[in-house]
Amino acid sequence: MQRHPSPAAEAASTPVLDISGARATIRLNRPKHLNRLQPDDLDIMLKLFDRIEGDPAIRVMVLTGTGRAFSAGYDLGSIAERAANAQEQTAGSAFEVVVNRLEDLAVPTICRINGGVYGGSTDLALACDFRIGVDSCEMFMPAARLGLHYYKSGIKRYVSRLGVDNAKKLFLTAQKIGAAEMLRIGYLTAMVPAEALDEEVDQLAGVLAGNAPVAMRGMKRAINEFARGQLDEEAADRRARDSMRSAEIKEGISAFAEKRPPKF
């Protein structure tokens, strides 16, 4: 089902949140500037993440952009201003906080890539659990052209999710790649024609919203910790033991025996 932003959402603004049933959608909303992120956007996104995690009815989150691009990344003028301020720890510290928070969001996340993905937004999308993109999308990471040493958690995310060779190619050459190559290296989970984008996102969101939320939250945490080489083994073991006595597993086993969808 193809959806379009409301007239109110068309006007440039900080990110827009829409909640429909078990699904929350955050839409980056500065289309005339290819959804380039401003400092105010980062503050709002952190508040929206808190709101989503605080609502037990929300089971999945979709992140997307308004217009013809997903996002042009973080505003370069803001980076330059922050870099010039000796009080700041790093030029990208505020952006890094947002991306890391997104990666650790309790609910599963889907990035609906409706167009180009540039600069820091490539890491924003990579922090989502799944990335579904149109077959006309493209991406590039221009850090090497800008003289910017990217923040370490972003580089680690590239390496752990895409592999060393692909991370080197994207960071060190700063070359643009298209959707087919994004799919080949694992950046995209799926690539679809523009007219099929919403259907593909809806299908995956429905699957995720229907699965056991506590079990998914715990496994997502363990997967992310494994990827970083920072697994909290005691906590993971405790979650696994607790799941064997949970209401979720009782419902899951009952639904399987009765040949019906589970109701978590």
Buried (B, 14 or more C-beta within 10 A) or exposed (E): EEEEBEEEBEEEBBBBBBBEEBBBBBBBBBBEBBBBBBBEBBEBBBEBBEEBBEEEEBBBBBBBBBBEBBBBBBBBEBBEEBEEEEEEEBBBEBBBBBBBBBBBBBBBBBBBBBBBBBBBBBBBBBBBBBBBBBBBBBBBBBBBEBEBEBBEBBBBBBBBBBEEEBBEBBBEEBEBBEBEBBBEBEBBBBBBEBEBBBEBBBEBBBEBBBBBBBBBBBBBBBEBBEBEEEBEEEEBEEBEEBBEEBEBBEBBEEBEEEEEEBEB
